[in-house]
Amino acid sequence: MPGSINWKELFPTKFSAVVFVSYMVLFINQGIFVTASQSSQSTYNYNTVTVVLLTEVLKLFVSIIFFAKDHAIFSLVQELKSNAKVLMLYFVPAFMYCFYNNLAFVNLSAFDPTTYYLLLQFRVVVTGIVFQIVFRKQLSGKQWLSLILLTVGCMIKQLDLADFSHHSTAKNGTSSDSNSYFHFGLNINIMLIFVQTVCSCFAGVYNEYLLKGVGAEVNIFVQNVFMYVDSIVCNAGLLLLQGDLLGAFSAKALSSVFTFKVLIIMMNNAAIGIITSFFLKNLNSILKTFASALELMFTAIFCYIIFGIPIYLNTVLAISIVSYAVYLYSQNPVVNQPKEQHNHEPLLSNTADDV
């Protein structure tokens, strides 16, 4: 029926709908957990790079367990040998995710979770452009309109400069000239957000390309192993460049990491990594940007309840515009199915019941 939501194309299976909701919940949790782990000066009492690296180790361990559930553990070594090319290709998204994950801690110390997720919405249109280039799929006018509306809705919060002024006061304990946010192009934190945005766009689309293209016939948990092995190497390299590789794993450093708040962050982030691979395998990176936009709205509500961060009129307006953008997109969603597998191993998306 014209104007109705195309649920069948939006969520091809019940499993894909569960993945979508789980992805949103985990990302909302992450922003809140990281903010809750900060000191009163918005700093961290632990080495954030160490946390990212140990999280990748946890993701690797979980992926191996899931693979071993249905396969002989020795066959994983054979998979590594026979798919060495795919393993090397995963260094591209692993390198970008390494920057993304580490910059998340840096940027969440400068912005409250709502503002942080708001600024990350720069990635929406960039993702659309990269998606078209990589998958050679032309987005329709309605799809582009929904992406543009999504971007406008997420950025409209900036019209209320008092919101940024409040944030600056809450973070630093002092008032700030409103012009400092109006000329945000000169702000180093905005530049870091931009870098994080670019990393997110390219890593997400390239990861989807590997899952559905070059590595379509490789078991999804084997691909996760590839990703996390490469990510561990990248994060270890980052610690080496910082000259802190040994210090990051000293008794003192590890004692600050193995606390309840930090362990929750690590476990939640590990779950994000696993669910993201399912998301890109069963859905696509365009729908992923809409999940991120919805995260912003729910994050605003929870941050108001937990941290007392106020919700302004422009936030309500943004919610309305984004909701319409999601509705518009749902009428004509992007469908990007993976290649058919020739080894007769079914995709996880095909094991779930159809909607």
Helices and strands as residue ranges (DSSP letters): H 7-10, H 14-36, H 48-70, H 74-82, H 84-89, H 91-108, H 113-119, G 120-122, H 123-135, H 141-155, G 156-159, H 161-172, H 179-182, G 184-186, H 188-209, I 210-214, H 220-241, G 247-249, H 251-257, H 260-282, H 285-307, H 313-331, H 348-351
